[in-house]
């Protein structure tokens, strides 16, 4: 007999006193399961009721609550799993998800198909940090974007991804862009003498994303970029399970889930556990000190979660981004270590030496290829 999985979720709650916190935890358990007064639940459905396991103080007006949900209300459905985690309560303030028990992810989700080791194998680079940049801006033609890809490749960049704003615009249609950029990258590799991977952006509607994925792979793309908050995480999961090329996840549209102190999700749970479990081989996040508001402490905790042992899933590459200045790369290597992909965009474009030379300087900061 297969032992049923148990889902245990840890929440941070805002409440003035213990009684209020306990009532809020009870309300969450009902809202996220039967969604009706307990005394009206038919006897035949009582097994669907969760159990509040613990309510303890964290600090003044902050409480930790642990709720155990029966697996039967999820029953192997990854999208329903997300619904149980944060469905109706996403409409309430003062509730933040801190963690989910690791073992629940086993057999429910597949995790990355390539992970850190698989991406390194594609590049034949065993230990140094990796470089990445973004093709931009939207509005350039496919040929103009390919010209930039050529310069980055001649400079020795490890990974080129599409900017997440590049879709299938008339200025640079998806197939035309991928075809031209791959041709340019292959030409650039003859100059650099090394491999450069290209990850086109396939983010689109759930109905069309698999067609776009198929086109990218058939044309020879080395990976794909997906914004799972726009496509749906299960679409990313299905693509990742195909194990054809690595998936890089972009955080567009996910901000409200992670930027608030007292609502949403912890960074480690949202990006580090959920997106990794849903198959992201590399996960982009806004780095501390850039255009966004994440702290060094939060970024280090997130990096650790992406790489640490978790349900036998392959570790995911952290990809700090969002305004990293080229001159600070040595500092961030010291901070984050070698198991990191550093995504630098605008800072490379603005260097007076030009894209190719700026990229070569970037590569020198990362050390020699093994």
C-alpha positions as CSV (number, residue, x, y, z in Angstrom):
1,X,0.0,0.0,0.0
2,X,1.4,3.4,-1.0
3,X,1.8,5.7,2.0
4,X,-0.2,9.0,1.3
5,X,1.7,12.2,1.1
6,X,1.1,14.8,3.8
7,X,1.3,18.5,2.8
8,X,2.5,20.7,5.7
9,X,2.5,24.5,5.0
10,X,4.2,27.0,7.3
11,X,2.7,30.5,7.3
12,X,3.6,33.8,8.9
13,X,0.5,35.6,10.2
14,X,-0.2,39.1,11.5
15,X,-2.3,39.1,14.6
16,X,-2.5,41.1,17.8
17,X,-2.8,38.1,20.2
18,X,-2.7,34.4,20.2
19,X,-6.5,33.9,20.0
20,X,-6.6,36.0,16.9
21,X,-3.7,34.1,15.3
22,X,-5.3,30.8,16.1
23,X,-8.6,31.9,14.6
24,X,-6.8,33.2,11.4
25,X,-5.0,29.9,11.1
26,X,-8.3,28.0,11.4
27,X,-9.8,30.3,8.8
28,X,-7.0,29.7,6.4
29,X,-7.3,25.9,6.7
30,X,-11.0,26.1,5.9
31,X,-10.7,28.7,3.1
32,X,-8.0,26.6,1.4
33,X,-10.0,23.4,1.6
34,X,-13.8,22.9,2.0
35,X,-14.5,26.7,1.9
36,X,-17.7,26.4,4.0
37,X,-18.6,26.5,7.7
38,X,-17.2,23.4,9.4
39,X,-20.6,22.4,10.9
40,X,-22.1,22.2,7.4
41,X,-19.5,19.9,6.0
42,X,-21.1,16.5,5.1
43,X,-19.8,13.6,7.1
44,X,-18.6,12.0,3.8
45,X,-16.3,14.9,3.2
46,X,-14.9,15.4,6.7
47,X,-11.7,13.7,5.6
48,X,-11.0,16.9,3.5
49,X,-10.6,19.1,6.6
50,X,-7.0,20.2,7.3
51,X,-5.5,20.3,10.8
52,X,-3.8,23.3,12.4
53,X,-0.7,21.8,14.0
54,X,1.0,24.7,15.6
55,X,0.6,28.5,16.2
56,X,3.6,30.1,17.9
57,X,4.9,33.7,18.2
58,X,7.7,35.0,16.0
59,X,7.8,38.6,17.3
60,X,5.3,41.2,18.4
61,X,2.2,40.8,16.2
62,X,3.9,38.1,14.0
63,X,3.0,34.4,14.4
64,X,4.1,31.2,12.8
65,X,1.3,28.7,12.0
66,X,1.7,25.2,10.6
67,X,-1.2,23.6,8.8
68,X,-1.4,20.0,7.6
69,X,-3.6,19.4,4.5
70,X,-4.9,16.0,3.4
71,X,-3.4,14.9,0.1
72,X,-6.8,13.9,-1.2
73,X,-7.7,17.5,-1.9
74,X,-4.7,17.7,-4.3
75,X,-4.6,14.2,-5.5
76,X,-1.6,14.5,-7.7
77,X,-2.6,17.7,-9.6
78,X,0.3,20.3,-9.6
79,X,-2.0,23.2,-10.4
80,X,-4.4,22.2,-7.6
81,X,-1.3,22.1,-5.3
82,X,-0.7,25.7,-6.1
83,X,-4.4,26.5,-5.5
84,X,-4.3,24.9,-2.1
85,X,-1.1,26.8,-1.2
86,X,-2.4,30.3,-2.1
87,X,-5.8,30.2,-3.8
88,X,-8.4,32.3,-2.0
89,X,-6.0,33.5,0.7
90,X,-4.0,35.4,-1.9
91,X,-6.9,37.9,-1.7
92,X,-6.1,38.5,2.0
93,X,-3.4,40.7,3.6
94,X,-1.2,39.7,6.5
95,X,-0.6,36.1,5.3
96,X,2.8,35.0,4.0
97,X,3.9,31.4,3.0
98,X,7.3,30.6,4.5
99,X,7.8,26.9,3.6
100,X,6.3,23.6,2.5
101,X,7.6,20.3,3.7
102,X,10.1,18.9,1.2
103,X,8.9,15.3,1.0
104,X,5.5,16.5,-0.4
105,X,7.2,17.4,-3.7
106,X,8.4,13.9,-4.3
107,X,6.4,12.1,-7.0
108,X,4.2,15.3,-7.6
109,X,6.8,17.3,-9.6
110,X,9.9,16.3,-11.6
111,X,12.3,19.1,-10.9
112,X,15.0,20.2,-13.5
113,X,16.0,17.8,-16.2
114,X,19.5,19.4,-16.7
115,X,20.3,21.5,-13.6
116,X,23.7,23.0,-13.0
117,X,25.6,20.0,-14.2
118,X,23.6,19.7,-17.4
119,X,24.1,23.4,-18.4
120,X,27.8,23.1,-17.6
121,X,28.0,20.1,-19.8
122,X,26.5,21.9,-22.8
123,X,29.2,24.6,-22.4
124,X,32.0,22.2,-21.4
125,X,32.8,24.4,-18.4
126,X,33.3,22.5,-15.2
127,X,33.6,25.0,-12.3
128,X,33.9,28.7,-13.0
129,X,30.9,31.1,-12.8
130,X,29.0,31.5,-16.1
131,X,28.2,34.7,-18.0
132,X,24.9,35.6,-19.5
133,X,23.4,38.6,-21.3
134,X,20.1,39.6,-22.9
135,X,19.4,40.6,-26.5
136,X,17.5,43.9,-26.4
137,X,15.8,46.2,-27.0
138,X,12.4,45.3,-28.3
139,X,11.9,47.2,-31.6
140,X,15.1,46.1,-33.3
141,X,14.8,43.9,-36.4
142,X,15.9,40.2,-36.3
143,X,19.0,41.2,-38.2
144,X,19.9,43.9,-35.8
145,X,19.4,41.6,-32.8
146,X,21.6,39.0,-34.6
147,X,24.3,41.6,-35.0
148,X,24.4,42.1,-31.3
149,X,24.4,38.3,-30.7
150,X,27.4,38.1,-33.0
151,X,29.3,40.7,-30.9
152,X,28.5,39.0,-27.6
153,X,29.6,35.7,-29.0
154,X,32.9,37.0,-30.5
155,X,33.5,38.4,-27.0
156,X,33.1,34.9,-25.5
157,X,29.8,35.1,-23.6
158,X,28.6,31.8,-22.3
159,X,24.8,32.3,-22.6
160,X,22.7,34.7,-24.6
161,X,19.0,34.9,-23.8
162,X,16.3,36.9,-25.4
163,X,15.1,39.8,-23.4
164,X,11.8,38.8,-21.8
165,X,10.0,41.5,-23.8
166,X,10.9,39.9,-27.2
167,X,8.0,37.8,-28.2
168,X,6.7,37.5,-31.8
169,X,6.5,41.2,-32.7
170,X,6.3,42.2,-36.3
171,X,9.7,43.9,-35.9
172,X,11.5,40.6,-35.1
173,X,9.2,37.6,-35.5
174,X,10.0,34.6,-33.4
175,X,11.2,32.2,-36.0
176,X,13.1,34.9,-38.0
177,X,14.8,36.1,-34.8
178,X,15.8,32.6,-33.7
179,X,17.1,31.7,-37.1
180,X,19.2,34.8,-37.5
181,X,20.6,34.8,-34.0
182,X,21.6,31.2,-34.2
183,X,23.4,31.8,-37.5
184,X,25.2,34.8,-36.0
185,X,26.2,32.9,-32.9
186,X,27.6,30.0,-34.9
187,X,29.7,32.6,-36.9
188,X,30.8,34.2,-33.7
189,X,32.0,30.9,-32.2
190,X,34.5,30.6,-35.1
191,X,36.1,33.7,-33.7
192,X,35.9,33.0,-30.0
193,X,36.8,29.3,-30.2
194,X,34.2,28.4,-27.6
195,X,30.5,27.5,-27.2
196,X,27.9,30.1,-26.7
197,X,24.3,28.9,-25.8
198,X,21.2,30.7,-27.0
199,X,18.0,30.7,-25.0
200,X,15.1,32.3,-27.0
201,X,12.0,33.5,-25.2
202,X,9.1,31.2,-25.8
203,X,6.7,32.9,-23.3
204,X,3.3,33.0,-24.9
205,X,-0.2,31.6,-24.3
206,X,-0.5,28.0,-23.0
207,X,-2.1,27.1,-26.3
208,X,0.9,28.3,-28.3
209,X,4.0,27.8,-26.1
210,X,4.6,24.2,-27.1
211,X,4.6,25.2,-30.8
212,X,7.1,27.9,-30.1
213,X,9.2,25.5,-28.0
214,X,9.2,23.0,-30.9
215,X,10.3,25.6,-33.4
216,X,13.1,26.7,-31.1
217,X,14.4,23.2,-30.6
218,X,14.2,22.2,-34.2
219,X,16.1,25.4,-35.2
220,X,18.9,24.4,-32.8
221,X,18.3,26.6,-29.7
222,X,20.4,25.4,-26.8
223,X,17.7,26.2,-24.2
224,X,14.6,28.3,-23.7
225,X,13.5,31.3,-21.6
226,X,10.0,31.1,-20.0
227,X,8.2,33.5,-17.7
228,X,6.2,30.9,-15.7
229,X,4.0,33.5,-14.0
230,X,2.7,34.4,-17.4
231,X,2.5,31.0,-19.0
232,X,1.5,29.0,-15.9
233,X,4.0,27.0,-14.0
234,X,2.6,23.7,-15.2
235,X,3.3,24.7,-18.8
236,X,7.0,25.1,-17.8
237,X,6.9,21.8,-16.0
238,X,5.6,19.9,-19.1
239,X,8.3,21.5,-21.2
240,X,11.0,20.8,-18.7
241,X,9.9,17.1,-18.4
242,X,10.6,16.7,-22.2
243,X,14.3,17.0,-21.3
244,X,15.1,18.3,-24.7
245,X,16.9,21.6,-23.6
246,X,17.4,23.5,-20.4
247,X,14.8,25.9,-19.2
248,X,15.6,29.4,-17.8
249,X,12.8,30.9,-15.7
250,X,12.3,34.7,-15.7
251,X,10.5,36.4,-12.8
252,X,8.3,38.8,-14.9
253,X,4.8,39.3,-13.3
254,X,5.8,37.5,-10.1
255,X,6.7,40.5,-8.0
256,X,3.5,40.8,-5.9
257,X,4.1,37.2,-4.8
258,X,7.6,37.9,-3.3
259,X,8.3,41.6,-2.6
260,X,6.2,42.2,0.5
261,X,7.3,41.5,4.1
262,X,3.9,40.4,5.3
263,X,2.1,38.7,2.4
264,X,2.9,36.4,-0.5
265,X,5.7,33.9,-0.4
266,X,9.3,33.8,0.9
267,X,11.8,34.0,-1.9
268,X,13.3,30.7,-1.0
269,X,9.9,28.9,-1.2
270,X,8.6,30.6,-4.4
271,X,11.7,30.7,-6.6
272,X,14.0,28.3,-4.8
273,X,11.5,25.4,-4.2
274,X,8.4,25.9,-6.3
275,X,10.1,27.0,-9.6
276,X,12.9,24.5,-9.1
277,X,10.4,21.7,-8.5
278,X,8.4,22.8,-11.6
279,X,11.5,22.2,-13.7
280,X,13.6,25.5,-14.0
281,X,17.2,24.6,-14.6
282,X,18.2,28.2,-14.1
283,X,16.2,30.9,-12.2
284,X,16.6,34.6,-12.8
285,X,16.0,36.9,-9.8
286,X,16.6,40.6,-9.1
287,X,19.9,41.0,-7.4
288,X,20.6,43.1,-4.4
289,X,22.0,46.5,-5.2
290,X,20.4,46.8,-8.6
291,X,17.1,48.3,-9.8
292,X,15.0,46.3,-7.4
293,X,14.7,45.8,-3.6
294,X,16.0,42.4,-2.6
295,X,18.6,42.3,0.2
296,X,22.0,40.5,0.2
297,X,20.6,38.2,3.0
298,X,17.6,37.2,0.9
299,X,19.6,36.6,-2.2
300,X,22.1,34.4,-0.4
301,X,19.3,32.4,1.2
302,X,17.7,32.0,-2.3
303,X,20.9,30.9,-3.9
304,X,21.4,28.3,-1.1
305,X,17.9,26.9,-1.6
306,X,18.4,26.6,-5.4
307,X,21.5,24.5,-4.9
308,X,20.8,22.6,-1.8
309,X,19.7,18.9,-1.6
310,X,15.9,18.9,-2.2
311,X,13.8,15.8,-3.0
312,X,16.7,14.4,-5.1
313,X,16.0,17.2,-7.7
314,X,18.9,18.5,-9.6
315,X,20.2,21.8,-8.3
316,X,19.2,24.9,-10.3
317,X,21.6,27.7,-11.3
318,X,20.9,31.0,-9.6
319,X,20.9,33.9,-12.1
320,X,21.2,37.2,-10.3
321,X,20.2,40.1,-12.6
322,X,18.4,43.4,-12.7
323,X,21.1,46.1,-13.0
324,X,24.4,44.4,-12.2
325,X,27.2,46.7,-13.1
326,X,30.1,45.0,-14.9
327,X,32.7,46.5,-12.4
328,X,31.0,44.7,-9.5
329,X,31.3,41.2,-10.9
330,X,34.4,40.3,-8.8
331,X,32.5,41.3,-5.7
332,X,29.5,39.2,-6.5
333,X,31.6,36.2,-7.3
334,X,33.1,36.4,-3.8
335,X,29.6,36.8,-2.4
336,X,27.8,34.0,-4.4
337,X,30.5,31.6,-5.5
338,X,31.1,29.8,-8.7
339,X,27.8,28.0,-9.0
340,X,26.2,31.1,-10.4
341,X,25.2,32.5,-13.8
342,X,25.7,36.3,-13.8
343,X,23.3,38.1,-16.0
344,X,24.6,41.5,-17.2
345,X,22.7,43.4,-19.8
346,X,22.6,47.2,-19.8
347,X,26.1,47.5,-18.3
348,X,27.6,45.7,-21.3
349,X,25.7,47.8,-23.7
350,X,26.9,51.1,-22.2
351,X,30.6,50.3,-22.2
352,X,32.5,52.7,-24.4
353,X,34.8,49.9,-25.6
354,X,31.8,48.3,-27.4
355,X,29.9,45.1,-26.8
356,X,32.6,42.7,-28.0
357,X,35.4,44.1,-25.8
358,X,33.1,44.6,-22.8
359,X,32.1,41.0,-23.1
360,X,35.7,39.9,-23.3
361,X,36.4,41.8,-20.1
362,X,33.4,40.2,-18.4
363,X,34.8,36.8,-19.3
364,X,38.2,37.6,-17.9
365,X,36.6,38.5,-14.6
366,X,35.1,35.0,-14.4
367,X,38.4,33.1,-14.9
368,X,39.7,30.7,-17.5
369,X,37.6,27.9,-19.0
370,X,38.7,24.5,-17.7
